[in-house]
Amino acid sequence: MEGIDTNMHDKEFVSILPSFAEWWSIYLEITERLGIDRRLDEIATALAYELVYDIVPPIESCRAMVMGREVIVFGAGPNLEMHLMLLEKLENLKQKILVAADGATKALVELGFVPHIIVSDLDGDINAISYAVSKGSKLFIHVHGDNIERFASFVNELKRFTKSFAVTTQVEPHYPIINIGGFTDGDRAYALALAFRASKVLLAGMDFGTLVGRYSKPWLKSAEKASPRKQAKLLIALKIVSTLACKTRIPTYTLSDTAPTCVEKVQSSW
């Protein structure tokens, strides 16, 4: 079983991503390291399927939008605001495809930008995400064992307006739920940019350090020190981004001081 789901028969989409077997090996390492009960992820995915079996994931429209274009993937790290100011000053935001990881959506919306794609497990600012979706953002919602109630509530409301969204899982998928690999919103967002064949990718607001940015959680007023568990998750995200960057031929750059393996650090125009 390869990539996101064998029901899709889309080798072009999945070939750049780890096979399901490769991802499963990574996932089992993560569950052991963080003490995650994968049965809860499996239960959450099964419950999610009952809610979303009739949705139509916007795979083709996202591919058409991203393929051959330059993409900026925004994380909600402590350097997000600085990177947004730099990119806005360079007038790069209007020329690129914008992919927001969860809480980064609010930062973009506050500047008047609607991300083309949002990747979220719904612990960022829900109001900003809902607003962006109403303005045309394509949404990829991640379901796991810790967010099923929040997921169900959000999806029930969302389906009143649209069935054109995607749901992702980190365990075995059942279409239309898909698995593209990835553990955090940031590395899943990067995986999507690669899967949709961007011409090159810039990582902004993705620091992988010891601080979390104020946009990462709705209640934060400023950046703060990440908990040991959060730091462990950031290191996992760094490893996944490095693995994907080294696997692909799509050039990847970062504005952060911490550059994943096979990712080039840039300082100015991109």
C-alpha positions in Angstrom: 0.0 0.0 0.0 1.7 3.2 -1.2 1.3 6.8 -0.2 -2.0 8.4 0.7 -4.4 5.7 -0.3 -4.6 2.9 -2.9 -8.1 3.8 -3.8 -6.9 7.0 -5.4 -4.6 5.3 -8.0 -2.6 8.4 -8.3 1.1 7.5 -8.5 2.2 11.0 -9.5 0.8 12.4 -6.2 2.2 9.7 -3.9 5.6 8.9 -5.6 7.4 11.8 -3.9 6.1 10.8 -0.4 7.2 7.8 1.7 5.3 4.6 1.1 2.8 3.7 3.7 5.2 1.0 5.0 7.9 3.6 5.3 5.6 6.0 7.1 4.3 3.2 9.4 7.9 2.6 10.6 8.3 6.3 11.4 4.9 6.4 13.1 5.6 3.5 15.3 8.9 5.2 16.4 6.9 8.3 17.2 4.3 6.4 19.2 6.9 4.7 21.3 8.9 7.9 21.9 5.8 10.0 22.9 3.8 7.2 24.5 0.9 7.6 22.0 -1.7 4.8 21.9 -2.2 4.2 18.2 -5.5 2.5 18.9 -6.9 5.9 19.8 -5.7 7.2 16.5 -7.4 4.3 14.8 -10.6 4.8 16.7 -10.6 8.5 15.9 -10.1 7.8 12.2 -12.9 5.3 12.1 -15.2 7.7 13.8 -14.1 10.5 11.4 -15.0 8.3 8.5 -18.6 8.1 9.6 -18.7 11.9 9.4 -16.8 12.5 6.2 -17.4 9.4 3.9 -19.3 11.7 1.5 -16.8 14.5 1.2 -14.8 15.3 -2.0 -11.1 16.0 -1.1 -9.9 18.9 -3.4 -6.8 16.9 -4.6 -7.1 17.8 -8.3 -7.8 21.5 -7.7 -4.9 21.8 -5.3 -2.6 20.0 -7.6 -3.6 22.4 -10.5 -3.0 25.4 -8.2 0.4 24.3 -6.8 2.1 22.4 -9.7 5.0 24.3 -11.1 4.5 27.3 -8.7 6.7 28.6 -5.9 5.2 27.8 -2.5 5.8 29.3 0.9 4.9 27.0 3.8 4.2 29.0 7.0 4.7 27.5 10.4 3.6 29.2 13.7 7.1 29.4 15.1 8.5 32.4 17.1 10.0 33.9 14.0 6.8 33.9 12.0 6.0 37.6 12.4 9.6 38.6 11.4 9.4 36.4 8.3 6.0 37.8 7.3 7.3 41.3 7.6 10.3 40.4 5.4 8.3 38.7 2.8 5.7 41.4 2.7 8.4 44.1 2.3 9.8 42.1 -0.6 6.3 41.8 -2.0 6.7 38.1 -2.3 3.4 37.1 -0.7 1.2 38.1 -3.6 3.3 36.1 -6.1 3.5 32.8 -4.3 1.2 29.9 -3.3 0.7 30.2 0.5 0.3 27.1 2.6 -0.4 27.8 6.3 0.1 25.3 9.1 -2.7 25.7 11.6 -2.0 28.8 13.8 -0.1 30.6 11.0 -3.4 31.1 9.3 -4.3 33.8 11.8 -1.1 35.7 11.2 -1.7 35.7 7.4 -5.3 36.7 7.8 -4.3 39.6 10.0 -2.1 40.9 7.2 -4.9 40.6 4.7 -3.7 37.4 3.0 -5.8 34.3 2.6 -3.7 31.1 2.4 -4.4 28.9 -0.6 -4.1 25.8 1.6 -4.5 25.3 5.3 -3.2 22.2 7.2 -4.6 21.9 10.7 -5.5 19.6 13.5 -7.7 22.4 14.8 -5.8 23.5 17.8 -5.0 26.9 16.2 -7.4 29.8 15.9 -10.6 28.3 14.6 -12.1 31.6 13.7 -9.2 32.5 11.5 -9.4 29.1 9.8 -13.2 29.3 9.3 -12.8 32.8 7.8 -10.1 31.7 5.4 -12.1 28.7 4.3 -15.1 31.1 3.6 -12.7 33.1 1.4 -11.6 30.1 -0.6 -8.8 28.4 1.3 -8.5 24.6 0.7 -8.5 22.8 4.1 -6.8 19.6 5.1 -7.9 18.6 8.6 -5.9 16.1 10.6 -7.7 13.7 12.9 -6.1 11.9 15.8 -6.8 10.4 19.2 -6.6 13.7 21.0 -8.9 15.9 18.9 -11.9 13.8 17.8 -14.5 15.8 19.7 -13.2 19.1 18.4 -12.9 17.5 14.9 -16.5 16.3 15.0 -17.9 19.6 16.1 -15.9 21.6 13.5 -16.7 19.2 10.6 -20.4 19.1 11.4 -20.5 22.9 11.1 -18.2 22.9 8.0 -20.4 20.4 6.1 -23.3 22.8 6.3 -21.4 25.0 3.8 -19.1 22.7 1.8 -18.0 19.1 1.3 -14.9 20.1 -0.5 -12.2 19.6 2.1 -9.8 16.8 3.0 -9.2 14.8 6.1 -5.8 13.2 6.9 -4.8 10.6 9.4 -1.5 9.2 10.7 -2.8 5.6 10.7 -4.2 3.4 7.9 -6.6 5.5 5.8 -10.0 4.7 4.4 -10.8 7.0 1.4 -11.8 9.8 1.4 -9.6 10.0 4.5 -6.0 10.1 3.3 -2.5 9.6 4.8 0.3 11.7 3.4 2.7 11.0 6.3 3.7 13.8 8.6 3.2 14.2 12.4 2.9 18.0 12.9 0.9 20.5 10.9 4.2 22.0 9.7 5.8 18.9 8.2 2.4 17.8 6.7 2.1 21.2 5.1 5.6 20.7 3.6 4.7 17.2 2.4 1.6 18.5 0.6 3.7 21.2 -1.2 6.0 18.4 -2.4 3.1 16.1 -3.3 1.4 18.8 -5.4 4.7 19.3 -7.3 5.7 22.8 -6.3 8.7 24.2 -8.3 10.4 25.1 -5.1 9.4 25.6 -1.5 10.3 28.2 1.1 9.8 27.4 4.8 8.9 30.5 6.9 8.1 30.6 10.6 9.5 27.1 11.0 12.2 27.2 13.6 12.2 23.7 15.2 13.8 25.2 18.3 13.0 25.5 22.0 10.3 28.3 21.7 6.8 28.2 20.5 5.3 31.2 18.7 2.3 33.2 19.9 0.3 32.0 16.9 0.7 28.4 17.7 -2.1 28.4 20.3 -5.0 30.9 20.5 -4.4 31.8 24.1 -0.7 32.7 23.8 0.1 36.4 23.9 3.8 36.0 23.2 6.4 33.3 22.4 7.2 31.0 25.3 9.5 28.1 26.1 8.2 24.9 24.6 7.4 22.0 27.0 9.7 19.0 26.8 7.0 17.1 24.9 6.6 20.0 22.5 10.3 20.1 21.9 10.3 16.4 21.2 7.5 17.0 18.6 9.5 19.8 17.0 12.5 17.5 16.7 10.3 14.8 15.1 9.0 17.5 12.6 12.6 18.5 11.9 13.5 14.9 11.1 10.5 14.4 8.8 11.2 17.6 6.9 14.8 16.6 6.5 13.8 13.2 5.3 11.4 14.7 2.7 13.8 17.4 1.6 16.6 14.8 1.0 14.1 12.5 -0.9 12.8 15.1 -3.3 14.4 17.0 -6.2 12.3 20.0 -5.4 14.6 22.7 -4.0 13.7 23.7 -0.5 14.8 26.8 1.4 14.3 28.3 4.9 14.4 31.7 6.4 15.1 30.3 9.9 18.5 29.9 11.5 17.8 26.2 12.0 18.0 24.6 8.5 16.9 21.0 8.2 19.2 18.6 6.3 19.0 19.2 2.5 17.4 22.6 3.1 19.2 25.8 2.1 19.2 28.8 4.3 18.4 32.1 2.6 18.6 35.6 4.0 16.8 37.9 1.6 15.1 37.7 -1.8 13.8 34.3 -2.8 
